[in-house]
Amino acid sequence: MTRALVFVACACISTALAAGGYLEDKDHLAKHQNAWRAIKSMREMYLYQRSYEKAVIFEKDSYCIRAYILANDSETHTATETFRFVVNKKDHIEEGVVEYFKVLNTTDPKSRRVLYFTGGKGDPAKPIELPVAFTNYKSCLILRVPKAEEGGAQNACQMWVDKAHIVKPSACCQFIYDLLCGPTTHVIYDKTQCAREDAVDPLVEA
């Protein structure tokens, strides 16, 4: 029975993608995909895992990636965030940059699902589009990454987890991630490897 359900779920996902959209692109699911509300609700969050290997925002080997809101502008719907991350495991040196998340339209059901990220390795004039697949506005935020799919990745996603829940992410969030983004997973956060960074205030200059 379990195998049959998994097969049906995978078939539904494949059909949705073949039709040019994502499984979660349904109007009745919009209440779980408000990008601006999600960013404001999760003041400090970590990139817990992603479903593709080649990084499209930070360097390939970066890990312990966390984001902390410095300010948010409700008029322009722009959040200023400081991102802290370790560039590679060999040197274990943490770097910090200030980047931006923006929502272009908070009233249109489709547009308000999309975050635009400016910074990282990208062109400031061409922000990276990150549609919200799911968020519970408390502990997790699952983002689609179309740019990674342009490079050949399938069902490219990131799962960000609020700091208060990073040790044990919500089982519900994990299930939704596996359903929408699986089966490949690359874990970015490791409690043991990131212990030193966790102890440092994100506002301390890198």
C-alpha positions in Angstrom: 0.0 0.0 0.0 2.8 2.4 0.9 4.6 1.7 -2.3 1.4 2.4 -4.3 0.9 5.7 -2.6 4.5 6.8 -3.3 4.1 5.7 -6.9 0.9 7.8 -7.3 2.5 10.8 -5.6 5.6 10.6 -7.9 3.3 10.2 -10.9 1.3 13.3 -9.9 4.5 15.4 -9.5 5.9 14.2 -12.8 2.6 15.1 -14.6 2.5 18.5 -13.0 6.1 19.3 -14.0 5.5 18.0 -17.5 2.6 20.5 -17.8 5.0 23.3 -17.0 4.1 24.0 -13.4 4.7 22.8 -9.9 2.5 20.5 -7.9 1.8 23.2 -5.3 0.8 25.9 -7.9 -2.8 25.9 -6.8 -4.8 28.9 -5.7 -6.2 27.2 -2.6 -2.6 26.6 -1.4 -1.7 30.3 -1.5 -2.3 30.7 2.3 0.8 28.5 2.8 2.9 30.5 0.4 2.9 34.2 1.4 6.5 35.2 0.8 6.5 38.5 2.6 4.8 37.1 5.7 7.2 34.2 5.8 10.3 36.4 5.7 9.0 38.7 8.5 8.1 35.7 10.6 11.5 34.0 10.5 13.9 36.5 11.9 16.9 34.1 12.0 17.0 31.0 9.8 19.4 28.4 8.5 19.6 26.7 5.1 19.1 23.2 6.4 19.1 21.3 3.1 18.7 21.6 -0.6 17.8 19.1 -3.4 20.6 20.0 -5.8 24.4 19.8 -5.6 25.7 22.8 -7.5 25.2 26.0 -5.6 23.5 28.9 -7.4 23.6 31.6 -4.6 26.7 31.0 -2.5 30.0 29.1 -3.3 29.8 25.4 -4.0 31.2 24.2 -0.7 29.6 26.8 1.6 27.8 25.4 4.6 26.5 26.6 8.0 24.5 29.2 6.0 22.2 31.4 8.0 20.2 34.5 7.4 19.3 37.2 10.0 16.9 40.1 9.3 18.5 43.5 9.8 15.5 45.5 8.7 12.3 45.1 6.7 10.5 47.8 4.7 6.7 47.2 4.5 6.3 49.9 1.8 8.8 48.4 -0.6 8.4 44.8 0.8 12.2 44.5 1.0 14.0 42.7 3.8 17.7 43.5 4.4 19.4 40.4 5.7 22.9 39.5 6.8 24.0 36.1 5.5 26.8 34.2 7.4 28.4 31.1 6.0 31.6 29.0 6.1 33.2 29.1 2.7 34.8 25.6 2.8 35.5 22.8 5.3 39.3 23.0 4.9 39.8 26.5 6.3 36.6 26.8 8.3 36.5 30.6 7.9 33.1 32.3 8.2 32.2 35.1 5.9 29.3 37.6 6.1 27.5 39.6 3.4 24.4 41.8 3.4 21.8 40.9 0.8 18.1 41.5 0.1 14.9 39.6 -0.2 12.1 41.4 -2.1 8.4 40.7 -2.9 7.2 42.6 -6.0 3.5 42.3 -5.3 1.8 41.3 -2.1 -1.8 41.4 -3.3 -1.7 39.3 -6.5 -2.1 35.6 -5.4 0.7 34.4 -7.7 3.2 37.2 -7.4 3.1 37.3 -3.6 4.4 33.7 -3.5 7.7 34.8 -5.1 10.8 36.0 -3.3 13.5 37.8 -5.3 17.0 37.4 -3.9 19.6 40.1 -4.8 23.2 39.3 -4.1 25.4 36.2 -3.6 27.1 35.2 -6.9 24.3 36.7 -9.0 24.0 39.9 -11.0 22.3 42.7 -8.8 20.3 43.7 -11.8 19.0 40.2 -12.2 17.6 39.0 -8.9 17.2 35.3 -8.4 13.6 34.1 -8.3 12.6 31.9 -5.4 8.9 30.8 -5.4 7.6 29.7 -2.0 6.5 26.1 -2.2 5.4 25.9 1.5 5.9 27.7 4.8 4.2 27.3 8.2 5.3 30.9 9.1 7.0 29.5 12.2 9.7 26.9 11.7 10.3 26.3 8.0 10.4 27.8 4.6 10.6 25.7 1.4 11.7 27.5 -1.7 11.8 26.5 -5.3 15.0 27.4 -7.2 14.2 27.7 -10.9 17.8 28.9 -11.6 19.2 25.5 -10.4 16.7 23.7 -12.7 18.1 25.7 -15.6 21.4 24.0 -14.9 19.8 20.6 -15.1 18.6 20.0 -11.5 15.1 18.5 -11.1 12.7 19.6 -8.4 15.3 22.1 -7.2 14.4 23.3 -3.7 15.9 24.8 -0.5 14.6 24.2 3.0 15.2 26.9 5.5 14.6 26.3 9.2 14.1 28.8 12.0 16.9 28.8 14.5 14.6 27.7 17.3 13.8 24.5 15.4 17.1 23.8 13.7 18.1 20.8 15.9 14.8 19.0 15.1 13.0 20.3 12.1 9.2 19.8 11.9 8.3 16.3 10.6 5.5 18.0 8.6 8.0 20.3 6.9 10.3 17.4 6.2 7.5 15.4 4.7 6.4 18.2 2.4 10.0 18.8 1.3 10.5 15.1 0.5 7.2 15.0 -1.4 7.9 18.1 -3.5 11.6 18.1 -3.8 12.9 14.5 -3.3 14.4 12.1 -3.5 17.9 13.8 -3.7 19.0 15.8 -0.6 22.2 17.6 0.2 22.3 18.5 3.9 23.9 21.9 4.5 23.5 22.3 8.2 25.3 20.0 10.7 25.0 20.7 14.4 28.5 19.5 15.2 30.3 21.2 12.3 28.3 24.5 12.8 28.6 24.6 16.6 31.3 27.4 16.6 29.3 29.5 14.2 26.1 29.0 16.2 27.8 30.5 19.2 28.6 33.7 17.4 26.0 36.5 17.2 25.0 37.0 13.6 25.4 40.8 14.0 29.1 40.4 14.8 31.1 41.6 11.8 32.8 38.7 9.9 
